[in-house]
Amino acid sequence: MERQQILDRYEWRPGTCFRHPSKGEVQTAHVKTIRPRVGPEEEVRACEDCVVQMEQERWVEAGRNGVDYQPGHAGETLL
Ligand SMILES: [Zn+2]
């Protein structure tokens, strides 16, 4: 899977990467929603590098478990 093909699966807008908050505002995609028991829902956003890395991890994990890999769900659990 090419980097650009992965990136095309996401909608990008400026935000803060959950792994790289020190980078400040970068292009980010929504990868997960955290629903705390109390308080408002929290959106987890990741930068391009992190999304690609998360997708690669999913791809490896899918291969290991013999399940189909579908890009575009970086923050969801695979199994
Ligand atoms: Zn990042």
PDB file of the backbone (N, CA, C, O) and the ligand in Angstrom, with CONECT records:
HET     ZN  A 101       1
ATOM      1  N   MET A   1       0.858  -1.207   0.000  1.00  0.00           N
ATOM      2  CA  MET A   1       0.000   0.000   0.000  1.00  0.00           C
ATOM      3  C   MET A   1       0.886   1.247   0.000  1.00  0.00           C
ATOM      4  O   MET A   1       1.771   1.406   0.841  1.00  0.00           O
ATOM      5  N   GLU A   2       0.621   2.116  -0.960  1.00  0.00           N
ATOM      6  CA  GLU A   2       1.407   3.343  -1.048  1.00  0.00           C
ATOM      7  C   GLU A   2       0.942   4.344   0.008  1.00  0.00           C
ATOM      8  O   GLU A   2      -0.226   4.384   0.396  1.00  0.00           O
ATOM      9  N   ARG A   3       1.898   5.145   0.452  1.00  0.00           N
ATOM     10  CA  ARG A   3       1.590   6.171   1.453  1.00  0.00           C
ATOM     11  C   ARG A   3       0.393   7.035   1.036  1.00  0.00           C
ATOM     12  O   ARG A   3      -0.514   7.288   1.829  1.00  0.00           O
ATOM     13  N   GLN A   4       0.414   7.480  -0.223  1.00  0.00           N
ATOM     14  CA  GLN A   4      -0.654   8.374  -0.664  1.00  0.00           C
ATOM     15  C   GLN A   4      -2.016   7.677  -0.679  1.00  0.00           C
ATOM     16  O   GLN A   4      -3.040   8.292  -0.383  1.00  0.00           O
ATOM     17  N   GLN A   5      -2.015   6.393  -1.026  1.00  0.00           N
ATOM     18  CA  GLN A   5      -3.270   5.635  -1.024  1.00  0.00           C
ATOM     19  C   GLN A   5      -3.856   5.566   0.373  1.00  0.00           C
ATOM     20  O   GLN A   5      -5.071   5.649   0.557  1.00  0.00           O
ATOM     21  N   ILE A   6      -2.980   5.412   1.355  1.00  0.00           N
ATOM     22  CA  ILE A   6      -3.435   5.382   2.746  1.00  0.00           C
ATOM     23  C   ILE A   6      -3.984   6.753   3.133  1.00  0.00           C
ATOM     24  O   ILE A   6      -5.068   6.865   3.704  1.00  0.00           O
ATOM     25  N   LEU A   7      -3.219   7.786   2.813  1.00  0.00           N
ATOM     26  CA  LEU A   7      -3.622   9.138   3.212  1.00  0.00           C
ATOM     27  C   LEU A   7      -4.943   9.539   2.573  1.00  0.00           C
ATOM     28  O   LEU A   7      -5.723  10.289   3.159  1.00  0.00           O
ATOM     29  N   ASP A   8      -5.188   9.035   1.367  1.00  0.00           N
ATOM     30  CA  ASP A   8      -6.431   9.375   0.659  1.00  0.00           C
ATOM     31  C   ASP A   8      -7.672   8.819   1.359  1.00  0.00           C
ATOM     32  O   ASP A   8      -8.789   9.258   1.088  1.00  0.00           O
ATOM     33  N   ARG A   9      -7.476   7.860   2.253  1.00  0.00           N
ATOM     34  CA  ARG A   9      -8.622   7.270   2.955  1.00  0.00           C
ATOM     35  C   ARG A   9      -9.123   8.144   4.092  1.00  0.00           C
ATOM     36  O   ARG A   9     -10.170   7.873   4.681  1.00  0.00           O
ATOM     37  N   TYR A  10      -8.380   9.183   4.393  1.00  0.00           N
ATOM     38  CA  TYR A  10      -8.716  10.011   5.541  1.00  0.00           C
ATOM     39  C   TYR A  10      -9.039  11.435   5.109  1.00  0.00           C
ATOM     40  O   TYR A  10      -8.626  11.904   4.048  1.00  0.00           O
ATOM     41  N   GLU A  11      -9.792  12.101   5.973  1.00  0.00           N
ATOM     42  CA  GLU A  11     -10.049  13.519   5.765  1.00  0.00           C
ATOM     43  C   GLU A  11      -9.079  14.293   6.637  1.00  0.00           C
ATOM     44  O   GLU A  11      -8.941  14.030   7.831  1.00  0.00           O
ATOM     45  N   TRP A  12      -8.413  15.250   6.018  1.00  0.00           N
ATOM     46  CA  TRP A  12      -7.341  15.968   6.707  1.00  0.00           C
ATOM     47  C   TRP A  12      -7.746  17.385   7.019  1.00  0.00           C
ATOM     48  O   TRP A  12      -8.312  18.102   6.193  1.00  0.00           O
ATOM     49  N   ARG A  13      -7.432  17.766   8.256  1.00  0.00           N
ATOM     50  CA  ARG A  13      -7.563  19.180   8.592  1.00  0.00           C
ATOM     51  C   ARG A  13      -6.585  19.514   9.714  1.00  0.00           C
ATOM     52  O   ARG A  13      -6.086  18.624  10.403  1.00  0.00           O
ATOM     53  N   PRO A  14      -6.317  20.805   9.889  1.00  0.00           N
ATOM     54  CA  PRO A  14      -5.323  21.189  10.893  1.00  0.00           C
ATOM     55  C   PRO A  14      -5.746  20.764  12.295  1.00  0.00           C
ATOM     56  O   PRO A  14      -6.908  20.904  12.675  1.00  0.00           O
ATOM     57  N   GLY A  15      -4.794  20.249  13.049  1.00  0.00           N
ATOM     58  CA  GLY A  15      -5.072  19.831  14.413  1.00  0.00           C
ATOM     59  C   GLY A  15      -3.781  19.436  15.086  1.00  0.00           C
ATOM     60  O   GLY A  15      -2.692  19.693  14.575  1.00  0.00           O
ATOM     61  N   THR A  16      -3.916  18.802  16.253  1.00  0.00           N
ATOM     62  CA  THR A  16      -2.737  18.396  17.008  1.00  0.00           C
ATOM     63  C   THR A  16      -2.648  16.877  17.017  1.00  0.00           C
ATOM     64  O   THR A  16      -3.615  16.189  17.342  1.00  0.00           O
ATOM     65  N   CYS A  17      -1.479  16.364  16.659  1.00  0.00           N
ATOM     66  CA  CYS A  17      -1.252  14.919  16.661  1.00  0.00           C
ATOM     67  C   CYS A  17      -1.128  14.423  18.091  1.00  0.00           C
ATOM     68  O   CYS A  17      -0.430  15.028  18.904  1.00  0.00           O
ATOM     69  N   PHE A  18      -1.808  13.314  18.402  1.00  0.00           N
ATOM     70  CA  PHE A  18      -1.776  12.819  19.784  1.00  0.00           C
ATOM     71  C   PHE A  18      -0.406  12.278  20.175  1.00  0.00           C
ATOM     72  O   PHE A  18      -0.093  12.182  21.362  1.00  0.00           O
ATOM     73  N   ARG A  19       0.403  11.928  19.200  1.00  0.00           N
ATOM     74  CA  ARG A  19       1.749  11.442  19.521  1.00  0.00           C
ATOM     75  C   ARG A  19       2.790  12.557  19.459  1.00  0.00           C
ATOM     76  O   ARG A  19       3.866  12.451  20.047  1.00  0.00           O
ATOM     77  N   HIS A  20       2.460  13.604  18.754  1.00  0.00           N
ATOM     78  CA  HIS A  20       3.425  14.691  18.556  1.00  0.00           C
ATOM     79  C   HIS A  20       2.818  16.051  18.895  1.00  0.00           C
ATOM     80  O   HIS A  20       2.805  16.952  18.056  1.00  0.00           O
ATOM     81  N   PRO A  21       2.318  16.202  20.117  1.00  0.00           N
ATOM     82  CA  PRO A  21       1.715  17.503  20.439  1.00  0.00           C
ATOM     83  C   PRO A  21       2.710  18.648  20.320  1.00  0.00           C
ATOM     84  O   PRO A  21       2.315  19.797  20.119  1.00  0.00           O
ATOM     85  N   SER A  22       4.003  18.338  20.442  1.00  0.00           N
ATOM     86  CA  SER A  22       5.003  19.405  20.388  1.00  0.00           C
ATOM     87  C   SER A  22       5.169  19.973  18.983  1.00  0.00           C
ATOM     88  O   SER A  22       5.722  21.058  18.808  1.00  0.00           O
ATOM     89  N   LYS A  23       4.689  19.238  17.984  1.00  0.00           N
ATOM     90  CA  LYS A  23       4.758  19.751  16.609  1.00  0.00           C
ATOM     91  C   LYS A  23       3.807  20.911  16.397  1.00  0.00           C
ATOM     92  O   LYS A  23       3.934  21.656  15.426  1.00  0.00           O
ATOM     93  N   GLY A  24       2.842  21.068  17.316  1.00  0.00           N
ATOM     94  CA  GLY A  24       1.859  22.117  17.144  1.00  0.00           C
ATOM     95  C   GLY A  24       0.819  21.723  16.131  1.00  0.00           C
ATOM     96  O   GLY A  24       0.494  20.543  16.001  1.00  0.00           O
ATOM     97  N   GLU A  25       0.290  22.688  15.410  1.00  0.00           N
ATOM     98  CA  GLU A  25      -0.787  22.405  14.473  1.00  0.00           C
ATOM     99  C   GLU A  25      -0.237  21.877  13.151  1.00  0.00           C
ATOM    100  O   GLU A  25       0.562  22.531  12.480  1.00  0.00           O
ATOM    101  N   VAL A  26      -0.690  20.677  12.798  1.00  0.00           N
ATOM    102  CA  VAL A  26      -0.282  20.051  11.537  1.00  0.00           C
ATOM    103  C   VAL A  26      -1.539  19.476  10.885  1.00  0.00           C
ATOM    104  O   VAL A  26      -2.621  19.507  11.472  1.00  0.00           O
ATOM    105  N   GLN A  27      -1.389  18.954   9.678  1.00  0.00           N
ATOM    106  CA  GLN A  27      -2.506  18.271   9.050  1.00  0.00           C
ATOM    107  C   GLN A  27      -2.749  16.962   9.787  1.00  0.00           C
ATOM    108  O   GLN A  27      -1.836  16.152   9.948  1.00  0.00           O
ATOM    109  N   THR A  28      -3.976  16.763  10.229  1.00  0.00           N
ATOM    110  CA  THR A  28      -4.285  15.567  11.019  1.00  0.00           C
ATOM    111  C   THR A  28      -5.573  14.924  10.522  1.00  0.00           C
ATOM    112  O   THR A  28      -6.411  15.562   9.883  1.00  0.00           O
ATOM    113  N   ALA A  29      -5.700  13.649  10.837  1.00  0.00           N
ATOM    114  CA  ALA A  29      -6.926  12.913  10.549  1.00  0.00           C
ATOM    115  C   ALA A  29      -7.483  12.364  11.851  1.00  0.00           C
ATOM    116  O   ALA A  29      -6.738  12.053  12.781  1.00  0.00           O
ATOM    117  N   HIS A  30      -8.789  12.250  11.902  1.00  0.00           N
ATOM    118  CA  HIS A  30      -9.455  11.693  13.074  1.00  0.00           C
ATOM    119  C   HIS A  30      -9.282  10.175  13.062  1.00  0.00           C
ATOM    120  O   HIS A  30      -9.693   9.515  12.107  1.00  0.00           O
ATOM    121  N   VAL A  31      -8.681   9.619  14.105  1.00  0.00           N
ATOM    122  CA  VAL A  31      -8.460   8.177  14.129  1.00  0.00           C
ATOM    123  C   VAL A  31      -9.259   7.468  15.211  1.00  0.00           C
ATOM    124  O   VAL A  31      -9.435   6.251  15.150  1.00  0.00           O
ATOM    125  N   LYS A  32      -9.738   8.201  16.188  1.00  0.00           N
ATOM    126  CA  LYS A  32     -10.406   7.532  17.299  1.00  0.00           C
ATOM    127  C   LYS A  32     -11.223   8.540  18.083  1.00  0.00           C
ATOM    128  O   LYS A  32     -10.903   9.729  18.105  1.00  0.00           O
ATOM    129  N   THR A  33     -12.283   8.062  18.728  1.00  0.00           N
ATOM    130  CA  THR A  33     -13.037   8.897  19.647  1.00  0.00           C
ATOM    131  C   THR A  33     -13.014   8.248  21.014  1.00  0.00           C
ATOM    132  O   THR A  33     -13.412   7.094  21.174  1.00  0.00           O
ATOM    133  N   ILE A  34     -12.552   8.987  21.987  1.00  0.00           N
ATOM    134  CA  ILE A  34     -12.532   8.484  23.359  1.00  0.00           C
ATOM    135  C   ILE A  34     -13.798   8.957  24.055  1.00  0.00           C
ATOM    136  O   ILE A  34     -14.134  10.142  24.043  1.00  0.00           O
ATOM    137  N   ARG A  35     -14.494   7.996  24.665  1.00  0.00           N
ATOM    138  CA  ARG A  35     -15.729   8.340  25.367  1.00  0.00           C
ATOM    139  C   ARG A  35     -15.539   8.103  26.859  1.00  0.00           C
ATOM    140  O   ARG A  35     -15.749   6.995  27.352  1.00  0.00           O
ATOM    141  N   PRO A  36     -15.145   9.137  27.562  1.00  0.00           N
ATOM    142  CA  PRO A  36     -14.988   8.980  29.016  1.00  0.00           C
ATOM    143  C   PRO A  36     -16.349   8.841  29.673  1.00  0.00           C
ATOM    144  O   PRO A  36     -17.363   9.279  29.129  1.00  0.00           O
ATOM    145  N   ARG A  37     -16.361   8.228  30.850  1.00  0.00           N
ATOM    146  CA  ARG A  37     -17.628   8.045  31.553  1.00  0.00           C
ATOM    147  C   ARG A  37     -18.246   9.378  31.923  1.00  0.00           C
ATOM    148  O   ARG A  37     -19.464   9.558  31.901  1.00  0.00           O
ATOM    149  N   VAL A  38     -17.377  10.293  32.258  1.00  0.00           N
ATOM    150  CA  VAL A  38     -17.876  11.646  32.503  1.00  0.00           C
ATOM    151  C   VAL A  38     -17.157  12.607  31.576  1.00  0.00           C
ATOM    152  O   VAL A  38     -16.023  12.366  31.161  1.00  0.00           O
ATOM    153  N   GLY A  39     -17.822  13.679  31.265  1.00  0.00           N
ATOM    154  CA  GLY A  39     -17.192  14.687  30.423  1.00  0.00           C
ATOM    155  C   GLY A  39     -17.449  14.437  28.950  1.00  0.00           C
ATOM    156  O   GLY A  39     -18.026  13.420  28.563  1.00  0.00           O
ATOM    157  N   PRO A  40     -17.016  15.373  28.151  1.00  0.00           N
ATOM    158  CA  PRO A  40     -17.300  15.310  26.720  1.00  0.00           C
ATOM    159  C   PRO A  40     -16.424  14.291  25.996  1.00  0.00           C
ATOM    160  O   PRO A  40     -15.352  13.924  26.479  1.00  0.00           O
ATOM    161  N   GLU A  41     -16.888  13.842  24.842  1.00  0.00           N
ATOM    162  CA  GLU A  41     -16.089  12.948  24.005  1.00  0.00           C
ATOM    163  C   GLU A  41     -14.836  13.667  23.543  1.00  0.00           C
ATOM    164  O   GLU A  41     -14.825  14.882  23.345  1.00  0.00           O
ATOM    165  N   GLU A  42     -13.789  12.886  23.379  1.00  0.00           N
ATOM    166  CA  GLU A  42     -12.524  13.475  22.970  1.00  0.00           C
ATOM    167  C   GLU A  42     -12.095  12.875  21.646  1.00  0.00           C
ATOM    168  O   GLU A  42     -12.059  11.656  21.485  1.00  0.00           O
ATOM    169  N   GLU A  43     -11.772  13.742  20.703  1.00  0.00           N
ATOM    170  CA  GLU A  43     -11.323  13.282  19.396  1.00  0.00           C
ATOM    171  C   GLU A  43      -9.822  13.054  19.420  1.00  0.00           C
ATOM    172  O   GLU A  43      -9.068  13.929  19.847  1.00  0.00           O
ATOM    173  N   VAL A  44      -9.383  11.893  18.969  1.00  0.00           N
ATOM    174  CA  VAL A  44      -7.957  11.631  18.849  1.00  0.00           C
ATOM    175  C   VAL A  44      -7.571  11.836  17.399  1.00  0.00           C
ATOM    176  O   VAL A  44      -8.139  11.216  16.500  1.00  0.00           O
ATOM    177  N   ARG A  45      -6.595  12.717  17.176  1.00  0.00           N
ATOM    178  CA  ARG A  45      -6.170  13.013  15.819  1.00  0.00           C
ATOM    179  C   ARG A  45      -4.695  12.673  15.651  1.00  0.00           C
ATOM    180  O   ARG A  45      -3.911  12.803  16.591  1.00  0.00           O
ATOM    181  N   ALA A  46      -4.323  12.238  14.454  1.00  0.00           N
ATOM    182  CA  ALA A  46      -2.944  11.836  14.205  1.00  0.00           C
ATOM    183  C   ALA A  46      -2.426  12.500  12.932  1.00  0.00           C
ATOM    184  O   ALA A  46      -3.182  12.745  11.992  1.00  0.00           O
ATOM    185  N   CYS A  47      -1.124  12.786  12.919  1.00  0.00           N
ATOM    186  CA  CYS A  47      -0.512  13.398  11.746  1.00  0.00           C
ATOM    187  C   CYS A  47      -0.262  12.330  10.666  1.00  0.00           C
ATOM    188  O   CYS A  47      -0.457  11.139  10.910  1.00  0.00           O
ATOM    189  N   GLU A  48       0.160  12.757   9.497  1.00  0.00           N
ATOM    190  CA  GLU A  48       0.346  11.838   8.369  1.00  0.00           C
ATOM    191  C   GLU A  48       1.297  10.698   8.722  1.00  0.00           C
ATOM    192  O   GLU A  48       0.997   9.534   8.457  1.00  0.00           O
ATOM    193  N   ASP A  49       2.435  11.027   9.315  1.00  0.00           N
ATOM    194  CA  ASP A  49       3.421   9.996   9.647  1.00  0.00           C
ATOM    195  C   ASP A  49       2.822   8.953  10.587  1.00  0.00           C
ATOM    196  O   ASP A  49       3.041   7.753  10.417  1.00  0.00           O
ATOM    197  N   CYS A  50       2.071   9.417  11.572  1.00  0.00           N
ATOM    198  CA  CYS A  50       1.510   8.494  12.555  1.00  0.00           C
ATOM    199  C   CYS A  50       0.426   7.630  11.923  1.00  0.00           C
ATOM    200  O   CYS A  50       0.346   6.435  12.208  1.00  0.00           O
ATOM    201  N   VAL A  51      -0.405   8.215  11.073  1.00  0.00           N
ATOM    202  CA  VAL A  51      -1.452   7.433  10.417  1.00  0.00           C
ATOM    203  C   VAL A  51      -0.826   6.333   9.565  1.00  0.00           C
ATOM    204  O   VAL A  51      -1.269   5.185   9.593  1.00  0.00           O
ATOM    205  N   VAL A  52       0.210   6.696   8.807  1.00  0.00           N
ATOM    206  CA  VAL A  52       0.878   5.698   7.964  1.00  0.00           C
ATOM    207  C   VAL A  52       1.483   4.605   8.835  1.00  0.00           C
ATOM    208  O   VAL A  52       1.390   3.423   8.504  1.00  0.00           O
ATOM    209  N   GLN A  53       2.095   4.990   9.930  1.00  0.00           N
ATOM    210  CA  GLN A  53       2.698   4.003  10.821  1.00  0.00           C
ATOM    211  C   GLN A  53       1.648   3.084  11.440  1.00  0.00           C
ATOM    212  O   GLN A  53       1.849   1.873  11.534  1.00  0.00           O
ATOM    213  N   MET A  54       0.537   3.666  11.857  1.00  0.00           N
ATOM    214  CA  MET A  54      -0.534   2.859  12.454  1.00  0.00           C
ATOM    215  C   MET A  54      -1.108   1.887  11.421  1.00  0.00           C
ATOM    216  O   MET A  54      -1.422   0.739  11.734  1.00  0.00           O
ATOM    217  N   GLU A  55      -1.236   2.368  10.198  1.00  0.00           N
ATOM    218  CA  GLU A  55      -1.747   1.488   9.139  1.00  0.00           C
ATOM    219  C   GLU A  55      -0.772   0.348   8.864  1.00  0.00           C
ATOM    220  O   GLU A  55      -1.191  -0.782   8.615  1.00  0.00           O
ATOM    221  N   GLN A  56       0.506   0.637   8.907  1.00  0.00           N
ATOM    222  CA  GLN A  56       1.500  -0.412   8.673  1.00  0.00           C
ATOM    223  C   GLN A  56       1.448  -1.460   9.773  1.00  0.00           C
ATOM    224  O   GLN A  56       1.569  -2.657   9.514  1.00  0.00           O
ATOM    225  N   GLU A  57       1.266  -0.995  11.007  1.00  0.00           N
ATOM    226  CA  GLU A  57       1.146  -1.939  12.111  1.00  0.00           C
ATOM    227  C   GLU A  57      -0.080  -2.826  11.934  1.00  0.00           C
ATOM    228  O   GLU A  57      -0.032  -4.029  12.188  1.00  0.00           O
ATOM    229  N   ARG A  58      -1.175  -2.219  11.497  1.00  0.00           N
ATOM    230  CA  ARG A  58      -2.402  -3.002  11.254  1.00  0.00           C
ATOM    231  C   ARG A  58      -2.182  -4.030  10.151  1.00  0.00           C
ATOM    232  O   ARG A  58      -2.658  -5.162  10.233  1.00  0.00           O
ATOM    233  N   TRP A  59      -1.453  -3.615   9.117  1.00  0.00           N
ATOM    234  CA  TRP A  59      -1.200  -4.488   7.988  1.00  0.00           C
ATOM    235  C   TRP A  59      -0.402  -5.720   8.439  1.00  0.00           C
ATOM    236  O   TRP A  59      -0.709  -6.852   8.066  1.00  0.00           O
ATOM    237  N   VAL A  60       0.631  -5.461   9.252  1.00  0.00           N
ATOM    238  CA  VAL A  60       1.454  -6.559   9.773  1.00  0.00           C
ATOM    239  C   VAL A  60       0.604  -7.472  10.657  1.00  0.00           C
ATOM    240  O   VAL A  60       0.658  -8.697  10.547  1.00  0.00           O
ATOM    241  N   GLU A  61      -0.174  -6.851  11.528  1.00  0.00           N
ATOM    242  CA  GLU A  61      -1.038  -7.585  12.453  1.00  0.00           C
ATOM    243  C   GLU A  61      -2.071  -8.422  11.690  1.00  0.00           C
ATOM    244  O   GLU A  61      -2.344  -9.563  12.063  1.00  0.00           O
ATOM    245  N   ALA A  62      -2.634  -7.864  10.639  1.00  0.00           N
ATOM    246  CA  ALA A  62      -3.620  -8.585   9.830  1.00  0.00           C
ATOM    247  C   ALA A  62      -2.980  -9.804   9.185  1.00  0.00           C
ATOM    248  O   ALA A  62      -3.560 -10.890   9.178  1.00  0.00           O
ATOM    249  N   GLY A  63      -1.776  -9.617   8.641  1.00  0.00           N
ATOM    250  CA  GLY A  63      -1.081 -10.721   8.012  1.00  0.00           C
ATOM    251  C   GLY A  63      -0.795 -11.840   8.996  1.00  0.00           C
ATOM    252  O   GLY A  63      -0.921 -13.022   8.676  1.00  0.00           O
ATOM    253  N   ARG A  64      -0.404 -11.440  10.210  1.00  0.00           N
ATOM    254  CA  ARG A  64      -0.075 -12.394  11.253  1.00  0.00           C
ATOM    255  C   ARG A  64      -1.297 -13.215  11.660  1.00  0.00           C
ATOM    256  O   ARG A  64      -1.185 -14.392  12.004  1.00  0.00           O
ATOM    257  N   ASN A  65      -2.461 -12.578  11.616  1.00  0.00           N
ATOM    258  CA  ASN A  65      -3.672 -13.244  12.075  1.00  0.00           C
ATOM    259  C   ASN A  65      -4.532 -13.784  10.936  1.00  0.00           C
ATOM    260  O   ASN A  65      -5.604 -14.345  11.162  1.00  0.00           O
ATOM    261  N   GLY A  66      -4.050 -13.606   9.722  1.00  0.00           N
ATOM    262  CA  GLY A  66      -4.782 -14.129   8.580  1.00  0.00           C
ATOM    263  C   GLY A  66      -6.126 -13.478   8.349  1.00  0.00           C
ATOM    264  O   GLY A  66      -7.066 -14.126   7.887  1.00  0.00           O
ATOM    265  N   VAL A  67      -6.224 -12.184   8.671  1.00  0.00           N
ATOM    266  CA  VAL A  67      -7.473 -11.474   8.401  1.00  0.00           C
ATOM    267  C   VAL A  67      -7.236 -10.427   7.312  1.00  0.00           C
ATOM    268  O   VAL A  67      -6.101 -10.018   7.068  1.00  0.00           O
ATOM    269  N   ASP A  68      -8.312 -10.003   6.667  1.00  0.00           N
ATOM    270  CA  ASP A  68      -8.203  -9.015   5.603  1.00  0.00           C
ATOM    271  C   ASP A  68      -7.814  -7.668   6.173  1.00  0.00           C
ATOM    272  O   ASP A  68      -8.316  -7.239   7.213  1.00  0.00           O
ATOM    273  N   TYR A  69      -6.923  -7.020   5.479  1.00  0.00           N
ATOM    274  CA  TYR A  69      -6.510  -5.679   5.875  1.00  0.00           C
ATOM    275  C   TYR A  69      -7.273  -4.648   5.057  1.00  0.00           C
ATOM    276  O   TYR A  69      -7.259  -4.688   3.826  1.00  0.00           O
ATOM    277  N   GLN A  70      -7.930  -3.734   5.735  1.00  0.00           N
ATOM    278  CA  GLN A  70      -8.634  -2.640   5.075  1.00  0.00           C
ATOM    279  C   GLN A  70      -8.074  -1.325   5.587  1.00  0.00           C
ATOM    280  O   GLN A  70      -8.214  -1.025   6.772  1.00  0.00           O
ATOM    281  N   PRO A  71      -7.452  -0.544   4.743  1.00  0.00           N
ATOM    282  CA  PRO A  71      -6.946   0.749   5.212  1.00  0.00           C
ATOM    283  C   PRO A  71      -8.079   1.718   5.499  1.00  0.00           C
ATOM    284  O   PRO A  71      -9.185   1.572   4.977  1.00  0.00           O
ATOM    285  N   GLY A  72      -7.797   2.697   6.324  1.00  0.00           N
ATOM    286  CA  GLY A  72      -8.790   3.719   6.617  1.00  0.00           C
ATOM    287  C   GLY A  72      -9.378   3.627   8.017  1.00  0.00           C
ATOM    288  O   GLY A  72     -10.300   4.367   8.360  1.00  0.00           O
ATOM    289  N   HIS A  73      -8.830   2.694   8.846  1.00  0.00           N
ATOM    290  CA  HIS A  73      -9.347   2.521  10.195  1.00  0.00           C
ATOM    291  C   HIS A  73      -8.215   2.450  11.211  1.00  0.00           C
ATOM    292  O   HIS A  73      -8.193   1.572  12.074  1.00  0.00           O
ATOM    293  N   ALA A  74      -7.285   3.375  11.101  1.00  0.00           N
ATOM    294  CA  ALA A  74      -6.043   3.285  11.877  1.00  0.00           C
ATOM    295  C   ALA A  74      -6.279   3.112  13.375  1.00  0.00           C
ATOM    296  O   ALA A  74      -5.543   2.376  14.031  1.00  0.00           O
ATOM    297  N   GLY A  75      -7.289   3.776  13.924  1.00  0.00           N
ATOM    298  CA  GLY A  75      -7.449   3.772  15.365  1.00  0.00           C
ATOM    299  C   GLY A  75      -8.337   2.660  15.906  1.00  0.00           C
ATOM    300  O   GLY A  75      -8.500   2.530  17.120  1.00  0.00           O
ATOM    301  N   GLU A  76      -8.912   1.856  15.014  1.00  0.00           N
ATOM    302  CA  GLU A  76      -9.826   0.806  15.474  1.00  0.00           C
ATOM    303  C   GLU A  76      -9.067  -0.477  15.730  1.00  0.00           C
ATOM    304  O   GLU A  76      -8.020  -0.723  15.131  1.00  0.00           O
ATOM    305  N   THR A  77      -9.600  -1.293  16.621  1.00  0.00           N
ATOM    306  CA  THR A  77      -8.951  -2.571  16.851  1.00  0.00           C
ATOM    307  C   THR A  77      -9.260  -3.494  15.688  1.00  0.00           C
ATOM    308  O   THR A  77     -10.332  -3.434  15.086  1.00  0.00           O
ATOM    309  N   LEU A  78      -8.299  -4.343  15.390  1.00  0.00           N
ATOM    310  CA  LEU A  78      -8.371  -5.160  14.177  1.00  0.00           C
ATOM    311  C   LEU A  78      -9.227  -6.403  14.378  1.00  0.00           C
ATOM    312  O   LEU A  78      -9.988  -6.796  13.494  1.00  0.00           O
ATOM    313  N   LEU A  79      -9.093  -7.014  15.548  1.00  0.00           N
ATOM    314  CA  LEU A  79      -9.730  -8.323  15.727  1.00  0.00           C
ATOM    315  C   LEU A  79     -10.980  -8.212  16.607  1.00  0.00           C
ATOM    316  O   LEU A  79     -11.645  -9.215  16.866  1.00  0.00           O
TER     317      LEU A  79
HETATM  318 ZN    ZN A 101       2.239  12.282  14.706  1.00  0.00          ZN2+
END
